[in-house]
């Protein structure tokens, strides 16, 4: 059995593409892509759900590992791409957090919500008036 495993491993390692696909240089970034995918998906959610501390931590983490991906030999461009996408999405989330909590986004949303509520009530009242006038 050991000879069979050695033969399969030698066959895998002799093909550069297959060797890369079976290495941590590929699977590390591939499994790490869940973080930027989640951050991109979270861009559609309300900014009041964003954690400022976690966003800052992920920005520092991604910047650090972008540097690491280019410092190792051979350079891991897939890892760099993963953290580059994550850095961009975390910076976007950070901007949304600051806009909502510190730059008046929450207040603007409250005013817009009140205006929309008033418009709906006015439209409902107008419909009642038209209904009553038609009788």
CORLINGI-V527761 format. One record per backbone hydrogen bond with DSSP energy under -0.5 kcal/mol. NH is the residue of the N-H (numbers start at 1). CO is the residue of the C=O. Records with the same first field share a line. If there is no record, write none. Layout:
# CORLINGI-V527761
NH=CO  CO
This chain:
# CORLINGI-V527761
5=1
6=2
7=3
8=4
9=5
10=6
11=7
12=8
13=9
14=10
15=11  12
16=14
19=15
20=16
21=17
22=18
23=20
26=23
27=23
28=24
30=26
31=27
32=28
33=29
34=31
35=32
36=32
37=33
38=34
39=35
40=36
41=37
42=38
43=39  40
44=41
45=42
49=46
50=47
52=50
55=51
56=52
57=53
58=54
59=55
60=56
61=57
62=58
63=59
64=60
65=61
66=62
67=63
68=64
69=65
70=66  67
71=67  68
72=68
76=69
77=75
80=76
81=77
82=78
83=79
84=80
85=81
86=82
87=83
88=84
89=85
90=86
91=87
92=88
93=89
94=90
95=91
96=92
97=93
98=94
99=95
100=96
101=97
102=98
103=98
105=99
106=100
108=104
109=105
110=106
111=107
112=108
113=109
114=110
115=111
116=112
117=113
118=114
119=115
120=116
121=117
122=118
123=119
124=120
125=121
126=122
127=123
128=124
129=125
130=126
131=127
132=128
133=129
134=130
135=131  132
